[in-house]
Amino acid sequence: MLDERASALLERINTLCGEGGFKIADEGELLSCLSAGATKEDVKSALSRLEERRYIEIRYAEEGVYCLRPLPEGKLYFQTLKEQRREGVRRRADVLLLSMFGGFFGALLGALLVWLIFFLARGI
């Protein structure tokens, strides 16, 4: 699992490169996707971590300009992360619906039980 900065940087690289191929990006462009306190050194270290894990390929890096592309592993990580987010939202929706229906049917059953007891007690 990647840290927050590397994950944000990988997402930015995947967005920049689109379908594939190398893309030239400057440090400012990559720095904009990181948190407010990030520095150029943070970009360099995150890029090196991504390259070590074979998520991206860096063709060259000179004076704050990078030529890079996402590798299939990097695209797969990005897609898996999206699917996990969608799955989490779907699970929360399922829990909400089941809770609502459970509460409704529990209240209905309780009301029917009170009604039955009321009429049975009245008949005695």
C-alpha positions as semicolon CSV with decimal commas, in nm:
position;residue;x (nm);y (nm);z (nm)
1;M;0,000;0,000;0,000
2;L;0,129;0,343;-0,090
3;D;0,137;0,639;0,142
4;E;-0,097;0,931;0,079
5;R;0,152;1,143;-0,115
6;A;0,270;0,865;-0,343
7;S;-0,088;0,759;-0,407
8;A;-0,190;1,114;-0,498
9;L;0,112;1,146;-0,724
10;L;0,037;0,816;-0,898
11;E;-0,322;0,928;-0,951
12;R;-0,197;1,254;-1,105
13;I;0,044;1,068;-1,334
14;N;-0,230;0,831;-1,449
15;T;-0,452;1,131;-1,522
16;L;-0,179;1,316;-1,710
17;C;-0,075;1,023;-1,925
18;G;-0,426;0,909;-2,010
19;E;-0,413;0,595;-2,222
20;G;-0,039;0,551;-2,201
21;G;0,287;0,678;-2,336
22;F;0,537;0,911;-2,184
23;K;0,435;1,256;-2,066
24;I;0,658;1,549;-1,978
25;A;0,564;1,708;-1,647
26;D;0,737;1,972;-1,440
27;E;0,772;1,964;-1,062
28;G;0,514;2,236;-1,012
29;E;0,253;2,032;-1,194
30;L;0,329;1,727;-0,981
31;L;0,364;1,931;-0,662
32;S;0,013;2,072;-0,703
33;C;-0,147;1,733;-0,630
34;L;0,037;1,693;-0,299
35;S;-0,056;1,850;0,034
36;A;0,014;2,215;0,106
37;G;0,340;2,156;0,299
38;A;0,500;1,938;0,031
39;T;0,838;2,030;-0,118
40;K;1,026;1,940;-0,433
41;E;1,219;1,681;-0,234
42;D;0,888;1,513;-0,144
43;V;0,806;1,486;-0,514
44;K;1,148;1,334;-0,588
45;S;1,123;1,081;-0,306
46;A;0,765;0,983;-0,398
47;L;0,864;0,940;-0,762
48;S;1,160;0,723;-0,667
49;R;0,936;0,505;-0,444
50;L;0,688;0,466;-0,729
51;E;0,967;0,374;-0,968
52;E;1,117;0,123;-0,722
53;R;0,781;-0,049;-0,687
54;R;0,744;-0,054;-1,067
55;Y;0,435;0,165;-1,075
56;I;0,592;0,421;-1,308
57;E;0,885;0,450;-1,546
58;I;1,098;0,763;-1,550
59;R;1,282;0,816;-1,876
60;Y;1,466;1,127;-1,757
61;A;1,459;1,378;-1,476
62;E;1,647;1,704;-1,527
63;E;1,612;2,036;-1,347
64;G;1,259;1,975;-1,226
65;V;1,128;1,833;-1,555
66;Y;1,031;1,467;-1,570
67;C;0,945;1,240;-1,859
68;L;0,740;0,958;-1,713
69;R;0,463;0,712;-1,776
70;P;0,256;0,477;-1,563
71;L;0,330;0,108;-1,596
72;P;0,052;-0,154;-1,599
73;E;0,109;-0,219;-1,229
74;G;0,050;0,151;-1,156
75;K;-0,271;0,158;-1,356
76;L;-0,390;-0,158;-1,184
77;Y;-0,322;-0,006;-0,840
78;F;-0,520;0,302;-0,936
79;Q;-0,815;0,096;-1,065
80;T;-0,810;-0,130;-0,760
81;L;-0,820;0,174;-0,534
82;K;-1,125;0,309;-0,720
83;E;-1,301;-0,027;-0,694
84;Q;-1,233;-0,044;-0,320
85;R;-1,385;0,302;-0,273
86;R;-1,693;0,205;-0,473
87;E;-1,727;-0,118;-0,276
88;G;-1,711;0,075;0,052
89;V;-1,987;0,312;-0,062
90;R;-2,200;0,019;-0,179
91;R;-2,160;-0,159;0,154
92;R;-2,261;0,151;0,348
93;A;-2,570;0,187;0,130
94;D;-2,660;-0,177;0,190
95;V;-2,625;-0,138;0,566
96;L;-2,837;0,178;0,559
97;L;-3,116;0,012;0,360
98;L;-3,116;-0,300;0,575
99;S;-3,128;-0,089;0,890
100;M;-3,417;0,116;0,757
101;F;-3,620;-0,189;0,653
102;G;-3,538;-0,369;0,975
103;G;-3,654;-0,070;1,179
104;F;-3,970;-0,035;0,975
105;F;-4,068;-0,400;0,999
106;G;-3,978;-0,412;1,368
107;A;-4,203;-0,113;1,436
108;L;-4,481;-0,265;1,226
109;L;-4,457;-0,595;1,413
110;G;-4,457;-0,411;1,746
111;A;-4,766;-0,211;1,646
112;L;-4,947;-0,526;1,536
113;L;-4,858;-0,696;1,863
114;V;-4,990;-0,401;2,067
115;W;-5,308;-0,401;1,857
116;L;-5,353;-0,775;1,913
117;I;-5,297;-0,746;2,289
118;F;-5,537;-0,451;2,307
119;F;-5,818;-0,640;2,137
120;L;-5,753;-0,961;2,333
121;A;-5,753;-0,773;2,661
122;R;-6,073;-0,595;2,567
123;G;-6,249;-0,922;2,490
124;I;-6,181;-1,066;2,835
